Amino acid sequence: MTIPSCLAPVFPPPLVFPPGFRLTLVAVLALGLCASPLAFAGKGPSHRAEGEKAYALIFGTVWGPDNYPLYGVKVEIHRADRKKPHWELYSDHNGEFAQRVPAGRADYVVQADLKGYKYRNGKPLHLDQPVPVHIENDERADIGLHLTQ
């Protein structure tokens, strides 16, 4: 089939690859997929950028008395040997919160500050006891704050 000269700019000629091009392309892609795990072999568990400090992560969910996640609950985190909270944050729409803390062995206490927080039925909520968290190194600790009426 020939393309009329007036349509030639609209329909460019098809690409023609040299013989063996497809085989070379498949070989390069296969080698790239096989070699990619080797590229990260010496970097360790966390792929931090140059100069970025190591950290641990305390990740949690605030649960209401009906076992649904709660939005907008103030969460306080402090080291176990201190009384005042070092970090204050709020749960998101999924009831979740996350806070980076320094890497290394440490104990933390996580609690909910429910002053001024109103549950949908108007009754006050409380946390039976603060949640202790032990961190060894640069790890993630998952917890849940279960509130009752």
C-alpha positions in Angstrom: 0.0 0.0 0.0 1.4 3.4 -0.9 0.5 6.6 0.9 -0.4 9.6 -1.3 2.2 12.3 -1.1 -0.4 14.8 0.3 -0.8 12.5 3.4 2.8 11.7 3.9 3.3 14.3 6.7 0.3 12.8 8.5 1.5 9.2 8.2 5.3 9.0 8.7 7.0 5.9 7.3 7.1 2.9 9.7 10.1 2.3 11.9 12.5 -0.3 10.6 14.8 -2.0 13.1 18.0 -3.8 12.2 18.0 -7.6 12.3 18.4 -9.0 15.8 17.2 -5.8 17.5 14.3 -7.5 19.3 16.6 -10.1 20.7 19.1 -7.5 21.9 16.3 -5.5 23.5 14.9 -8.5 25.4 18.4 -9.5 26.6 19.1 -5.9 27.9 15.7 -5.8 29.7 16.2 -9.3 31.2 19.7 -8.3 32.4 18.4 -5.1 33.9 15.7 -6.9 35.9 18.1 -9.6 37.1 20.8 -7.1 38.1 18.6 -4.6 39.9 18.6 -6.4 43.3 22.4 -6.4 43.2 22.4 -2.6 42.9 20.9 -2.4 46.4 22.8 -5.3 48.0 25.3 -3.2 50.0 23.0 -0.4 51.2 21.3 -2.2 54.2 17.7 -2.2 55.3 17.1 1.5 55.0 18.0 3.4 51.8 18.7 6.7 53.4 20.1 9.6 51.4 23.6 10.9 52.2 23.6 12.7 55.5 20.0 11.7 56.5 19.8 10.7 60.1 18.4 7.3 61.1 15.0 7.3 62.8 12.3 4.9 64.1 8.6 5.3 63.5 5.8 5.0 65.9 2.6 4.3 63.9 -0.8 3.9 65.4 -4.5 4.0 65.1 -7.0 5.5 67.5 -10.1 3.3 67.9 -13.5 4.4 69.4 -15.7 2.3 71.7 -17.5 0.9 68.6 -14.2 -0.2 67.1 -14.2 2.4 64.3 -11.2 4.7 63.8 -11.5 8.2 65.2 -10.5 11.4 63.5 -9.0 14.4 65.2 -7.9 12.9 68.5 -4.8 14.6 70.0 -2.0 12.1 70.5 0.9 12.8 72.8 4.2 11.0 72.8 7.0 11.3 75.3 10.0 9.3 76.5 9.2 7.0 79.4 11.5 8.9 81.8 9.8 12.2 81.2 6.4 13.6 82.0 5.8 16.3 79.4 4.9 15.3 75.8 7.7 15.8 73.4 5.5 15.3 70.3 1.8 16.2 69.8 -0.1 15.2 66.7 -3.7 14.4 65.6 -5.2 11.3 64.1 -6.2 11.6 60.5 -9.4 10.6 58.8 -8.5 7.0 59.0 -7.7 7.4 62.8 -4.0 7.0 62.0 -1.0 8.9 63.2 2.8 8.5 62.7 5.7 10.1 64.4 9.4 9.8 63.7 11.6 9.4 66.8 15.3 9.1 67.1 16.8 5.7 66.3 18.3 3.7 69.1 17.2 1.9 72.2 14.5 3.9 74.0 11.1 3.6 75.7 8.2 5.9 74.9 4.7 6.4 76.2 1.8 7.2 73.8 -1.5 8.5 75.1 -4.6 10.4 73.9 -5.4 13.9 75.2 -9.2 13.9 75.2 -9.8 17.3 76.7 -12.5 19.0 74.6 -13.0 15.9 72.3 -16.6 15.0 72.0 -17.8 11.6 70.8 -20.8 11.5 68.5 -23.2 10.6 71.3 -21.9 13.4 73.5 -20.4 11.1 76.2 -16.8 11.6 77.2 -14.1 9.1 76.1 -11.0 8.0 78.0 -8.0 5.8 77.5 -7.7 3.1 80.1 -3.9 3.3 80.2 -1.2 4.9 78.1 0.5 2.6 75.6 4.2 1.8 76.2 6.4 1.5 73.1 10.0 0.0 73.1 12.3 0.9 70.2 15.6 -0.9 69.6 17.0 0.7 66.5 15.6 2.2 63.3 12.3 0.2 63.2 8.6 0.7 63.0 6.4 0.1 66.0 2.6 -0.3 65.3 0.2 0.3 68.1 -3.5 1.0 68.8 -5.1 3.4 71.2 -8.5 1.9 72.2 -10.8 4.5 73.8 -13.8 3.6 76.0 -16.7 5.5 77.4 
